[in-house]
Amino acid sequence: MVFKAVGGSFAGSNIGDPLFAVKVGNWARFWGDHLWKRGLKANQLGVLIVDEPNAKEQYDIITAWAKAIEAGEPGIVTWEDPQPIEDKDCLEMFASVDVLCPIRGAFLSRPDWYRELFIKQQREGRDLWFYNADGPARTFDPFSYYLVQQWHCFKVGAKGSCFWAFGDNGNVSCWNEYPAEGNGPYCPTYLDDESITAAKYMEAIREGVQDYEYLTMLKNRVGALEKKGIPAEELSQATKLLETACDRVMAMEKGANYRWDEEKDRGVADRVRVEILNALSELSDNR
């Protein structure tokens, strides 16, 4: 995954100049060939063209670059984390990239049109991811901010989950964060110049990723048994669990509110996880 941070020109050619698309296409083809020579595939490279775009001039730059990359090496994944403030100017750009990754806080708190904008693009073929970029990390409940995000991903069919940022310690030791300026540190570990120590925040990410995998395993298992002709009534409990698990885990979440002092049942994910594992055991391969 590479952040390109581009502008409106490349190698002496501006967007709109016919040579612009040729040059960017050749650049993309070069990297596709390089990956192939290294035994890799082009779709193992993802490119963020412009970070957090929210204006038409940014959308136009992304669209031009994405179309040129697609023409030169269609396997390269174009990945964007847009923050639209309306639902019209961004549409061409949305349709030109492979992955859309809205900030989850906005997805939770903005009006319905914001969520529908991304869900519609997902239905039309774009991959949906989530990321969050709030801070300081130590002010957040690991359950609500870090762990639940992966359950939310599964609920809406999102394929990726990201957090800003594993290396952003606000230029201070995370063992003493008081001198930090702004919203940092953001990192979910205790990071200093000499060590990295896992914190509950990192453990919450890990558990959430594993939960997503358990849910995926159960979904795949139910699908395989349906193809084998197992009657629906024999799969009903597992099917209902898949339909309700994420809502149960997220039931006490209130929008983009990640406070420590909110009263909630933080053990619900542990209990639902056990139900998923039990269901997988009951739907064992010897059926």
Protein Blocks (a to p, Z undefined) as FASTA:
>chain_A
ZZfkpafbeehiaehiaklmmmmmmmmmmmmmmmmmnopafklpccdfbghiabfklmmm
mmmmmmmmmmmmmmbccddddddfbfklmmmmmmmpmbdcddfklmmmmcfklmmmmmmm
mmnopacdddddddcfklpcfklmmmmmmmmmmmnopabdcdddfklgohpafklmklpg
hjbdfbfcdcdfkbccddfklmmmmmmmmmmmmmmmmmmmmmmmmmnopafklmmmmmmm
mmmmmmmmmmmpghjafbfklccdfklmmmmmmmmmmmmmmmcckZZ
